[in-house]
Amino acid sequence: MKVNTAKKKGWIWFGVLVVLFTICSFFVLSQKPQEFSPYDSTSPSPNGLNAFYTYLDNELEMVRRWEQPPALLPESQGKQVLLMVEPYFTPDSKEMASYIDFMEKGNTIFLLKNNPKGFFDIRTTFVETMLPEQTINDSSGTNLVGNVYSPVRLEPGEEDEILLSDQLGDVAVKQKYGEGTLIVALTPHWLTNQDILQKDHLPLVLGLVQQDGLNNEVSILFDEYNHGDTGPSSFDVYQDWFLLLLFQGILIVIFLLWKQGKRFGPILQPREETVRFSDESLRALAAWYLKGNAYQDSLTTQAEYVKYLLQERWGIPYNREWKECAVFLHKRWKTMEDGKIDLFIHQLTQVLAKEKITKQEYLEWSKKLDILRKEVEEG
């Protein structure tokens, strides 16, 4: 019973500590500044796109964020431009087909990525760049200055239109997809809050965005679908039937372990089963007194032990009778009045003179003698 009680108390304290830890963690973590992902259109951080999004939102009437899969892209009669800025993952074949279908219906996708290989069959080649600052040439022959951090350059097709290039190769190209257009650029950082006003980045970006002529009838969509946690998970590499069998196997193993009664924790044994106590003789003697109802013998032994302490601590001779000890107790027993000491000695003498006493009398006088014993030991 003691082991179970201690175990319950331990679990209670553990639960209290968990609650306190949770509360403290909530207050500590809730005070941290909000963290934003790179190239997020809502992010005011240096690598966010909030400045560019706010600019377009003020200049045009139809600017919004798109967080749904490409299969749900809106089908409207008006022209739409989808901005994909540094997607976190490469879309699968179904999603890529949805993007292509979106362009073939007369819409435009503006893809800005450091290395767009894997998107829309875009081909790239690696280059050796020493300095990011480059002189950018647009299609009209104007020379502008911008930073290009991409380690690759685009390889346009025969029908592709080169929009921007530098001394290392092509930086932005334009491709036709049915009635729509794909614009690819290697400079997503030009749109970030910290770089959009550096060098000639803003006119370069506006020149690319305005390739198809922006006006209030054009709807601008910032693709946030590829910036969220909507990409393929680790479970997507497995077939559904395999995941179903795996789940059923886990349930069967749990059931078998429960049925066989497997122990998941340590075996707790009472300390009395493995340890020998130093007071075993006293325990055996006390058990013998209780079973034999030898209350008188036990009380006499306790009284003799108290007289032994009186001689050792207070100097009262052991061979004196209890009546003769009253004078000495008056001087040394400070917490008891003289009249109560005399009454205690008188009643104790009568109890010890009996041949047998009841259990109630034994418990009462055992407590009184224990009070005197403590007074002698502590005084």
C-alpha positions as CSV (number, residue, x, y, z in Angstrom):
1,M,0.0,0.0,0.0
2,K,2.8,2.4,0.8
3,V,4.5,1.7,-2.6
4,N,1.2,2.4,-4.4
5,T,0.6,5.6,-2.4
6,A,4.1,6.9,-3.1
7,K,3.7,6.0,-6.8
8,K,0.4,8.0,-7.0
9,K,2.0,11.0,-5.3
10,G,4.9,10.8,-7.8
11,W,2.5,10.9,-10.7
12,I,0.6,13.8,-9.2
13,W,3.8,15.8,-8.8
14,F,4.8,14.9,-12.3
15,G,1.5,16.1,-13.7
16,V,1.8,19.4,-11.7
17,L,5.3,19.9,-13.2
18,V,4.1,19.2,-16.7
19,V,1.3,21.7,-16.3
20,L,3.7,24.4,-14.9
21,F,6.1,23.7,-17.8
22,T,3.4,24.0,-20.4
23,I,2.2,27.3,-18.9
24,C,5.7,28.8,-18.7
25,S,6.5,27.6,-22.2
26,F,3.3,29.3,-23.5
27,F,4.2,32.7,-22.0
28,V,7.8,32.4,-23.1
29,L,7.1,31.3,-26.7
30,S,4.2,33.6,-27.1
31,Q,6.4,36.6,-26.6
32,K,8.7,35.7,-29.5
33,P,8.4,37.8,-32.7
34,Q,6.5,36.2,-35.5
35,E,8.6,34.3,-38.0
36,F,7.9,34.5,-41.8
37,S,9.0,32.2,-44.6
38,P,11.2,33.6,-47.3
39,Y,9.5,35.1,-50.3
40,D,6.1,35.3,-48.5
41,S,3.9,38.1,-49.8
42,T,2.7,38.8,-46.3
43,S,6.2,39.0,-44.8
44,P,7.6,42.4,-43.7
45,S,11.0,40.8,-43.1
46,P,14.0,41.7,-45.5
47,N,13.4,38.5,-47.5
48,G,9.7,38.9,-47.8
49,L,7.6,40.3,-50.7
50,N,5.2,42.5,-48.8
51,A,6.5,45.8,-50.2
52,F,6.0,44.6,-53.8
53,Y,2.6,43.2,-53.1
54,T,1.5,46.4,-51.4
55,Y,2.7,48.4,-54.4
56,L,0.8,46.4,-56.9
57,D,-2.3,46.4,-54.6
58,N,-2.3,50.2,-54.6
59,E,-1.7,50.5,-58.4
60,L,-4.1,47.8,-59.6
61,E,-7.6,46.8,-58.6
62,M,-7.3,43.0,-58.7
63,V,-4.4,41.7,-56.7
64,R,-4.7,38.8,-54.3
65,R,-3.0,35.8,-52.9
66,W,-3.6,32.3,-54.2
67,E,-3.2,29.4,-51.7
68,Q,-5.2,26.6,-53.5
69,P,-3.8,23.8,-55.7
70,P,-3.3,24.7,-59.4
71,A,-6.2,22.5,-60.4
72,L,-8.5,25.1,-58.7
73,L,-7.1,28.2,-60.5
74,P,-9.9,30.4,-61.5
75,E,-11.2,30.3,-65.1
76,S,-12.4,33.7,-66.1
77,Q,-12.6,35.6,-69.3
78,G,-10.2,38.3,-68.1
79,K,-6.5,37.9,-68.3
80,Q,-4.7,36.6,-65.2
81,V,-1.0,36.7,-64.2
82,L,0.2,34.1,-61.6
83,L,3.5,35.1,-59.8
84,M,5.5,32.1,-58.6
85,V,8.4,33.5,-56.6
86,E,11.0,30.9,-55.6
87,P,8.7,27.9,-55.1
88,Y,9.8,25.6,-52.2
89,F,9.2,22.4,-54.2
90,T,8.8,21.1,-57.7
91,P,5.2,20.4,-58.6
92,D,4.3,16.8,-59.7
93,S,3.1,15.9,-63.1
94,K,-0.6,16.5,-62.4
95,E,0.1,20.0,-60.9
96,M,2.4,20.9,-63.7
97,A,-0.3,19.9,-66.2
98,S,-2.7,22.2,-64.4
99,Y,-0.3,25.1,-64.7
100,I,0.2,24.5,-68.4
101,D,-3.6,24.3,-68.9
102,F,-3.9,27.6,-67.1
103,M,-1.5,29.2,-69.5
104,E,-3.0,27.6,-72.6
105,K,-6.3,29.3,-71.8
106,G,-4.7,32.7,-72.3
107,N,-3.1,33.4,-68.9
108,T,0.5,34.2,-67.9
109,I,2.8,32.6,-65.3
110,F,5.7,34.7,-64.1
111,L,8.2,32.3,-62.6
112,L,11.2,33.7,-60.6
113,K,13.6,31.1,-59.3
114,N,17.4,30.9,-58.9
115,N,17.4,27.5,-60.7
116,P,14.1,26.7,-62.5
117,K,15.3,23.4,-63.9
118,G,12.4,20.9,-63.6
119,F,9.7,23.5,-64.3
120,F,8.0,23.5,-67.6
121,D,10.9,21.7,-69.4
122,I,13.2,24.7,-68.8
123,R,16.8,24.1,-69.7
124,T,19.7,25.7,-67.8
125,T,23.5,25.6,-67.9
126,F,25.9,26.3,-65.0
127,V,28.2,29.3,-65.1
128,E,31.1,30.6,-63.0
129,T,30.1,33.8,-61.4
130,M,32.6,35.9,-59.4
131,L,30.7,39.1,-58.7
132,P,26.8,39.3,-58.4
133,E,26.6,42.8,-59.8
134,Q,26.0,42.5,-63.6
135,T,25.1,44.9,-66.4
136,I,21.6,43.7,-67.6
137,N,20.5,44.2,-71.2
138,D,16.8,44.3,-71.9
139,S,15.1,43.5,-75.2
140,S,15.1,47.2,-76.2
141,G,18.9,47.5,-75.7
142,T,18.8,49.5,-72.5
143,N,21.6,48.8,-70.1
144,L,20.7,48.5,-66.4
145,V,22.6,47.4,-63.3
146,G,21.4,44.5,-61.0
147,N,22.6,41.7,-58.8
148,V,22.3,38.2,-60.2
149,Y,23.0,35.5,-57.6
150,S,21.9,32.5,-59.7
151,P,24.6,29.9,-60.6
152,V,22.9,29.1,-63.9
153,R,21.8,30.8,-67.1
154,L,18.8,29.9,-69.2
155,E,19.0,28.1,-72.6
156,P,16.1,29.5,-74.6
157,G,14.5,27.6,-77.4
158,E,14.2,28.8,-81.0
159,E,10.8,30.3,-80.5
160,D,11.6,31.8,-77.1
161,E,12.0,35.6,-76.7
162,I,15.0,36.8,-74.6
163,L,13.9,39.5,-72.2
164,L,17.0,40.1,-70.1
165,S,20.6,38.9,-70.4
166,D,24.1,39.7,-69.1
167,Q,27.6,38.9,-70.1
168,L,27.3,35.3,-68.8
169,G,24.0,34.4,-70.6
170,D,20.3,34.8,-70.6
171,V,18.6,35.9,-67.3
172,A,14.9,36.1,-68.4
173,V,13.1,34.5,-71.3
174,K,9.5,34.4,-72.6
175,Q,7.8,31.3,-73.9
176,K,4.4,30.8,-75.6
177,Y,2.0,28.2,-74.3
178,G,-1.1,28.1,-76.4
179,E,-2.8,31.5,-76.0
180,G,-0.8,32.2,-72.8
181,T,2.7,33.1,-71.8
182,L,5.4,31.8,-69.5
183,I,8.0,34.3,-68.3
184,V,11.0,32.9,-66.5
185,A,13.6,34.9,-64.6
186,L,16.6,33.9,-62.4
187,T,16.2,36.8,-60.0
188,P,13.6,36.2,-57.3
189,H,15.5,38.4,-54.8
190,W,14.7,41.5,-57.0
191,L,11.2,41.4,-55.5
192,T,12.3,41.2,-51.8
193,N,11.8,44.0,-49.4
194,Q,15.5,44.5,-49.0
195,D,16.6,44.4,-52.7
196,I,13.7,45.9,-54.6
197,L,15.0,49.4,-54.3
198,Q,18.6,48.5,-54.8
199,K,20.4,49.1,-58.1
200,D,17.9,49.1,-61.0
201,H,15.9,46.1,-59.6
202,L,12.5,47.9,-59.5
203,P,12.5,49.0,-63.2
204,L,13.8,45.6,-64.2
205,V,11.0,43.9,-62.4
206,L,8.3,46.2,-63.7
207,G,9.6,45.7,-67.2
208,L,9.2,42.0,-66.8
209,V,5.7,42.2,-65.2
210,Q,4.5,44.6,-67.9
211,Q,5.5,42.4,-70.8
212,D,1.8,41.6,-71.5
213,G,0.5,45.0,-70.5
214,L,-0.7,45.4,-67.0
215,N,-3.9,47.4,-66.4
216,N,-6.9,47.3,-64.1
217,E,-8.5,44.5,-66.1
218,V,-5.6,42.1,-65.4
219,S,-5.9,40.0,-62.2
220,I,-2.6,39.4,-60.4
221,L,-2.3,36.3,-58.3
222,F,0.6,35.7,-55.9
223,D,1.0,31.9,-55.7
224,E,1.4,31.0,-52.0
225,Y,0.5,27.4,-52.6
226,N,4.1,26.4,-53.2
227,H,5.2,28.4,-50.1
228,G,3.2,26.4,-47.6
229,D,3.3,22.9,-46.2
230,T,1.3,21.6,-49.1
231,G,4.2,19.8,-50.8
232,P,4.6,16.0,-50.9
233,S,5.0,14.4,-47.5
234,S,7.2,11.5,-46.5
235,F,4.2,9.2,-46.8
236,D,3.5,10.1,-50.4
237,V,6.3,7.7,-51.6
238,Y,4.3,4.7,-50.3
239,Q,1.2,3.1,-51.9
240,D,-2.1,3.4,-50.1
241,W,-2.4,-0.4,-49.7
242,F,1.0,-0.5,-48.0
243,L,0.1,2.3,-45.6
244,L,-3.2,0.4,-44.8
245,L,-1.3,-2.9,-44.1
246,L,1.2,-1.0,-42.0
247,F,-1.5,0.6,-39.9
248,Q,-3.3,-2.8,-39.4
249,G,0.0,-4.4,-38.4
250,I,0.6,-1.8,-35.7
251,L,-2.9,-2.4,-34.3
252,I,-2.3,-6.2,-34.3
253,V,1.1,-5.8,-32.5
254,I,-0.5,-3.6,-29.8
255,F,-3.4,-6.0,-29.3
256,L,-1.0,-9.0,-29.0
257,L,1.2,-7.2,-26.5
258,W,-1.8,-6.3,-24.4
259,K,-3.2,-9.8,-24.6
260,Q,0.0,-11.4,-23.4
261,G,0.3,-8.9,-20.6
262,K,3.7,-7.5,-21.5
263,R,5.0,-5.2,-18.8
264,F,6.2,-1.8,-20.2
265,G,7.5,-0.4,-16.9
266,P,9.8,-1.5,-14.1
267,I,8.8,-4.1,-11.5
268,L,8.3,-2.4,-8.2
269,Q,8.8,-4.5,-5.1
270,P,8.1,-3.4,-1.5
271,R,11.3,-2.5,0.3
272,E,10.4,-4.9,3.1
273,E,10.9,-7.9,0.7
274,T,14.5,-7.1,0.0
275,V,15.8,-5.3,3.1
276,R,16.4,-6.6,6.6
277,F,15.6,-3.9,9.2
278,S,17.7,-3.3,12.3
279,D,14.7,-3.3,14.6
280,E,13.4,-6.8,13.7
281,S,13.8,-8.0,17.3
282,L,11.7,-5.1,18.5
283,R,9.0,-5.8,15.9
284,A,8.9,-9.5,16.9
285,L,8.7,-8.6,20.6
286,A,5.9,-6.1,19.9
287,A,4.0,-8.7,17.9
288,W,4.4,-11.2,20.7
289,Y,3.0,-8.8,23.2
290,L,0.0,-7.9,21.0
291,K,-0.9,-11.5,20.2
292,G,-0.6,-12.6,23.8
293,N,-2.4,-9.6,25.2
294,A,0.6,-9.0,27.4
295,Y,-0.2,-5.3,27.8
296,Q,0.9,-5.2,31.5
297,D,4.3,-6.6,30.7
298,S,4.8,-4.2,27.8
299,L,3.8,-1.2,29.9
300,T,6.1,-2.3,32.8
301,T,9.0,-2.6,30.3
302,Q,8.3,0.9,28.9
303,A,8.2,2.4,32.5
304,E,11.5,0.7,33.4
305,Y,13.1,2.2,30.3
306,V,11.8,5.7,31.2
307,K,13.3,5.3,34.7
308,Y,16.6,4.2,33.1
309,L,16.6,7.5,31.1
310,L,15.8,9.5,34.2
311,Q,18.9,8.1,35.8
312,E,21.0,8.7,32.7
313,R,19.8,12.2,31.8
314,W,18.4,13.8,35.0
315,G,20.4,11.8,37.6
316,I,17.4,10.3,39.4
317,P,18.4,7.0,40.9
318,Y,17.0,4.0,39.1
319,N,16.2,2.1,42.3
320,R,13.9,4.8,43.6
321,E,10.1,4.1,43.5
322,W,7.9,6.2,41.3
323,K,6.5,8.0,44.4
324,E,10.0,9.0,45.4
325,C,10.7,10.4,41.9
326,A,8.0,13.1,42.3
327,V,10.4,15.5,44.1
328,F,13.0,15.3,41.4
329,L,10.4,15.6,38.6
330,H,9.1,18.8,40.1
331,K,12.5,20.4,39.5
332,R,13.2,19.0,36.0
333,W,9.8,18.6,34.3
334,K,9.3,22.2,33.3
335,T,6.3,21.7,30.9
336,M,4.2,20.0,33.6
337,E,2.7,21.6,36.7
338,D,3.5,20.1,40.1
339,G,-0.1,19.0,40.8
340,K,-0.4,17.3,37.5
341,I,3.0,15.6,38.1
342,D,1.7,14.2,41.4
343,L,-1.5,13.0,39.8
344,F,0.6,11.4,37.0
345,I,2.8,9.5,39.5
346,H,-0.2,8.4,41.6
347,Q,-2.2,7.0,38.6
348,L,0.9,5.4,37.1
349,T,1.7,3.6,40.3
350,Q,-1.9,2.2,40.5
351,V,-1.8,1.0,36.8
352,L,1.6,-0.7,37.3
353,A,0.3,-2.4,40.4
354,K,-2.5,-4.2,38.5
355,E,-2.1,-7.7,37.3
356,K,-3.8,-7.0,33.9
357,I,-4.8,-3.9,32.1
358,T,-7.0,-3.4,29.0
359,K,-5.8,-2.4,25.6
360,Q,-7.3,1.1,26.0
361,E,-5.4,1.6,29.3
362,Y,-2.2,0.4,27.7
363,L,-2.5,2.8,24.8
364,E,-3.3,5.7,27.1
365,W,-0.4,5.2,29.5
366,S,2.0,4.3,26.7
367,K,1.4,7.7,25.2
368,K,1.8,9.4,28.6
369,L,5.1,7.6,29.2
370,D,6.2,8.5,25.7
371,I,5.6,12.2,26.5
372,L,7.8,11.9,29.6
373,R,10.5,10.1,27.6
374,K,10.6,12.9,25.0
375,E,10.8,15.5,27.7
376,V,13.8,13.6,29.3
377,E,15.6,13.1,25.9
378,E,15.1,16.7,24.7
379,G,15.6,18.4,28.1
